[in-house]
Amino acid sequence: QQLALQERTLPANNTDIASTLVNMGTSYISLAQLDEAEEVVRRGLDILTSNPRTTPDQLAHGLGVLGWTYSARGNSAMALTYKKRALELIEQGRGPNHPSICFHLDAVAHMYSALQRHEDALPLFQRSLAIRERVLGPDHIDLERSYSSLAHEYALMNQFAQAEQMLHRALAVAQRQHGADSPRLYTVYTYIGWVHHQQGKYAQAIEVIKKSLAMQTELYGADSNRLLSDLGSLADAYYESDQDELALQTLNRWVELADKVGSTPGLLARYYARRSTVLFRRGEHEAALADVRHAMDQAEQFRINLAGDAHQRSAAFAKMEGVYERMVDYQLTLGDHATALEAMERGRAQSLADLMATQGLDLLEGLPSGYAKQLRADESDANARLAQATRQLQALHQRTDLSPEQLQSQAAQFQRQLDQAKRDLVEAQGAIRNASPSLALALGENRQVAALADLKALAAEHKALVLQYMMGIPDTYLLIVRPDGKTGLVKVQVSDEQAQVLGVADRQSSTSRVGASLIVSGDEGIIPQLRDAADPATLRALLPRLATLWQVLVPSAEREALLAG
């Protein structure tokens, strides 16, 4: 309504209209409506850059909010570009030690932190604090922000003593300004809880997170999306300290709120998986299975949304809370080996094409050469355009020869190119997966995961023993399909004595021990040593480890059956 009134009564390039547009952008960002946010902020910046009466502060604010839009999209590098330009404008207009510069110093530091450039972030946070302490005095509320930001940065660098010291100072300032029991203290308590949690101090973390949640509820209501973060942190603290009843209550609250206000596939997968574990431990097996199936669906949606090359997608997907391993683990108790195999295969299928690509396997082998050539060309072209647009966006923050309007124009152009390249790459890779003969063979007819009945038929036809492994975190699982149709599901165990022979006694979990035995960084694993063995003496030296792996990877009954022919 304010914008409509201004546009009716003020000149089109009035800076008040621009300020309203930029402020609308901040509201859209808070509502996660990022396309709308970028549109109105860019409209505001167009006015600001065309009006000679625009102040450096106004332009810096607009650029900062545009940077916030990119940050919300996950593009920290581009966000850094705009936030640095905003900082430069404020420094030029007000000098390097004006208190208004602190907000922009913090904004740039947060982007460096998001990019894991902590050595660049920390000095900016420290400079911001020094200015505030010198100019504003020891009791100004802005010091709370500086202390909390520094605490977070110290904790990310595992400097917890310094982090706690900063948080005590932040809390003292906030209490002097707002009162000891003011709900406005919740931001400090959120930081304190997070730092306690990072150190495994669950009781302390729970106490302060609950206090923060109560304050946020008082301020924003019980259905605010602001509560999701601390609710998740509280559920994690209960879960990781084995307080199942309280963990379940909190997870139920998290899921209920997330269903109302929305959340990301990654977080949905995480918390549905965690709730399934608590339910299963309580004997509520059907509810646990429903939750873990939902978590698997969300994990697959999470992977669809991932960007990057095959290595990056595989690495990111590997962090998905072990949702597939959970289903397999449950079937150790429930005995539904068909469902266990389905979970194994679904987990494998999600990253199989990426893994085949990283190993240099040609997904298009066997297709007509002209068709395969066109598919490769489409993917290569999209990859090249994606890389070029990414480099151009990242390089913008180093350009000092551009005016703010030129910077904005080029950034918008490169972002459009980047978005189009991403869409084209997804489409090209999907076409390759759909056409791939090798992927079809790996996944079966219609690219469906293998069914237990198929493996039983295969084992019976060839009088074969089928062993399928799943290396989860922290356990490795083995599904056994015997020629007579009987099946089994076990955990692979590596004893301390076997770990000594295999040279992996420093590893704790079965998965890390098995993985390190087979192949690790460098040439220490047995697979690269077998590959590179050049003489019989080297092979003989590997025999004790091979014999131990035979015992680890093949259960005793299956070893006996194999040796008996």
Rosetta blueprint (number, residue, H / E / L):
1 Q L
2 Q H
3 L H
4 A H
5 L H
6 Q H
7 E H
8 R H
9 T H
10 L L
11 P L
12 A L
13 N L
14 N L
15 T H
16 D H
17 I H
18 A H
19 S H
20 T H
21 L H
22 V H
23 N H
24 M H
25 G H
26 T H
27 S H
28 Y H
29 I H
30 S H
31 L L
32 A L
33 Q L
34 L H
35 D H
36 E H
37 A H
38 E H
39 E H
40 V H
41 V H
42 R H
43 R H
44 G H
45 L H
46 D H
47 I H
48 L H
49 T H
50 S H
51 N L
52 P L
53 R L
54 T L
55 T L
56 P H
57 D H
58 Q H
59 L H
60 A H
61 H H
62 G H
63 L H
64 G H
65 V H
66 L H
67 G H
68 W H
69 T H
70 Y H
71 S H
72 A H
73 R L
74 G L
75 N L
76 S H
77 A H
78 M H
79 A H
80 L H
81 T H
82 Y H
83 K H
84 K H
85 R H
86 A H
87 L H
88 E H
89 L H
90 I H
91 E H
92 Q H
93 G H
94 R H
95 G L
96 P L
97 N L
98 H L
99 P L
100 S L
101 I H
102 C H
103 F H
104 H H
105 L H
106 D H
107 A H
108 V H
109 A H
110 H H
111 M H
112 Y H
113 S H
114 A H
115 L L
116 Q L
117 R L
118 H H
119 E H
120 D H
121 A H
122 L H
123 P H
124 L H
125 F H
126 Q H
127 R H
128 S H
129 L H
130 A H
131 I H
132 R H
133 E H
134 R H
135 V H
136 L H
137 G L
138 P L
139 D L
140 H L
141 I L
142 D H
143 L H
144 E H
145 R H
146 S H
147 Y H
148 S H
149 S H
150 L H
151 A H
152 H H
153 E H
154 Y H
155 A H
156 L H
157 M L
158 N L
159 Q L
160 F H
161 A H
162 Q H
163 A H
164 E H
165 Q H
166 M H
167 L H
168 H H
169 R H
170 A H
171 L H
172 A H
173 V H
174 A H
175 Q H
176 R H
177 Q H
178 H H
179 G L
180 A L
181 D L
182 S L
183 P H
184 R H
185 L H
186 Y H
187 T H
188 V H
189 Y H
190 T H
191 Y H
192 I H
193 G H
194 W H
195 V H
196 H H
197 H H
198 Q H
199 Q L
200 G L
201 K L
202 Y H
203 A H
204 Q H
205 A H
206 I H
207 E H
208 V H
209 I H
210 K H
211 K H
212 S H
213 L H
214 A H
215 M H
216 Q H
217 T H
218 E H
219 L H
220 Y H
221 G L
222 A L
223 D L
224 S L
225 N L
226 R L
227 L H
228 L H
229 S H
230 D H
231 L H
232 G H
233 S H
234 L H
235 A H
236 D H
237 A H
238 Y H
239 Y H
240 E H
241 S L
242 D L
243 Q L
244 D H
245 E H
246 L H
247 A H
248 L H
249 Q H
250 T H
251 L H
252 N H
253 R H
254 W H
255 V H
256 E H
257 L H
258 A H
259 D H
260 K H
261 V H
262 G L
263 S L
264 T L
265 P H
266 G H
267 L H
268 L H
269 A H
270 R H
271 Y H
272 Y H
273 A H
274 R H
275 R H
276 S H
277 T H
278 V H
279 L H
280 F H
281 R H
282 R L
283 G L
284 E L
285 H H
286 E H
287 A H
288 A H
289 L H
290 A H
291 D H
292 V H
293 R H
294 H H
295 A H
296 M H
297 D H
298 Q H
299 A H
300 E H
301 Q H
302 F H
303 R H
304 I H
305 N L
306 L L
307 A L
308 G L
309 D L
310 A H
311 H H
312 Q H
313 R H
314 S H
315 A H
316 A H
317 F H
318 A L
319 K L
320 M L
321 E L
322 G L
323 V H
324 Y H
325 E H
326 R H
327 M H
328 V H
329 D H
330 Y H
331 Q H
332 L H
333 T H
334 L H
335 G L
336 D L
337 H H
338 A H
339 T H
340 A H
341 L H
342 E H
343 A H
344 M H
345 E H
346 R H
347 G H
348 R H
349 A H
350 Q H
351 S H
352 L H
353 A H
354 D H
355 L H
356 M H
357 A H
358 T H
359 Q L
360 G L
361 L L
362 D L
363 L L
364 L L
365 E L
366 G L
367 L L
368 P L
369 S H
370 G H
371 Y H
372 A H
373 K H
374 Q H
375 L H
376 R H
377 A H
378 D H
379 E H
380 S H
381 D H
382 A H
383 N H
384 A H
385 R H
386 L H
387 A H
388 Q H
389 A H
390 T H
391 R H
392 Q H
393 L H
394 Q H
395 A H
396 L H
397 H H
398 Q H
399 R L
400 T L
401 D L
402 L L
403 S L
404 P H
405 E H
406 Q H
407 L H
408 Q H
409 S H
410 Q H
411 A H
412 A H
413 Q H
414 F H
415 Q H
416 R H
417 Q H
418 L H
419 D H
420 Q H
421 A H
422 K H
423 R H
424 D H
425 L H
426 V H
427 E H
428 A H
429 Q H
430 G H
431 A H
432 I H
433 R H
434 N H
435 A H
436 S L
437 P H
438 S H
439 L H
440 A H
441 L H
442 A H
443 L H
444 G L
445 E H
446 N H
447 R H
448 Q L
449 V L
450 A L
451 A L
452 L H
453 A H
454 D H
455 L H
456 K H
457 A H
458 L H
459 A H
460 A H
461 E H
462 H H
463 K L
464 A L
465 L L
466 V E
467 L E
468 Q E
469 Y E
470 M E
471 M E
472 G L
473 I L
474 P L
475 D L
476 T E
477 Y E
478 L E
479 L E
480 I E
481 V E
482 R L
483 P L
484 D L
485 G L
486 K L
487 T E
488 G E
489 L E
490 V E
491 K E
492 V E
493 Q L
494 V L
495 S L
496 D H
497 E H
498 Q H
499 A H
500 Q H
501 V H
502 L H
503 G L
504 V L
505 A L
506 D L
507 R L
508 Q L
509 S L
510 S H
511 T H
512 S H
513 R H
514 V H
515 G H
516 A H
517 S H
518 L H
519 I L
520 V L
521 S L
522 G L
523 D L
524 E L
525 G L
526 I H
527 I H
528 P H
529 Q H
530 L H
531 R H
532 D H
533 A L
534 A L
535 D L
536 P H
537 A H
538 T H
539 L H
540 R H
541 A H
542 L H
543 L H
544 P H
545 R H
546 L H
547 A H
548 T H
549 L H
550 W H
551 Q H
552 V H
553 L H
554 V L
555 P L
556 S H
557 A H
558 E H
559 R H
560 E H
561 A H
562 L H
563 L H
564 A L
565 G L
